[in-house]
């Protein structure tokens, strides 16, 4: 049972435009969410997180939106740059110190110059 | 600050052979994770340590996999004997105790022939 789903395996976006990566989850107990970026042959690197007490968190070009009622979160990258081309994973956990993160299957973003 | 260090980066072995992976977490990080990442999938938790105690090993296939974290710092993950289906990337991550984001190493890619 996939508790965290990224239904788009890949996405192509023109440089300078907005990239929107989506993530859905099924466990209503999840209350902490993260996005990671992964380049080939490297480990995932942390991008941005959001707690369930918020519906938006912004860090530079990256914004994460959380819709708890829909059990959906999205990562917006504006403007997209060729260096953003990577695989993006969302992850979720039940808080309270467990920090047992469940990862989605990833979305490969390609930003075209 | 040095990141999470893993070795070896790549390992090729025959099936039924043993293999071991080593991880040195970021200094001061009490929590250490081992994740398995199959091709095209997100990382899946194998085991989580708080200091030297394994607090979550429910996903670790204990018939062939073992892990240890002596002195609460470095950790070793062992597979004996390896099977063809164990071919994957083994990721180590660490975090400060009780904090959110995980810091990943570059991973150890295992190929079982």
Interface residues (C-beta under 8 A of the other chain):
Chain A: X4 X6 X9 X32 X34 X36 X41 X42 X43 X44 X45 X46 X49 X89 X91 X97 X99 X100 X101 X102 X103 X104 X105 X106
Chain B: X4 X31 X40 X41 X42 X43 X44 X45 X48 X56 X91 X93 X95 X98 X100 X101 X102 X103 X104 X105 X106 X107
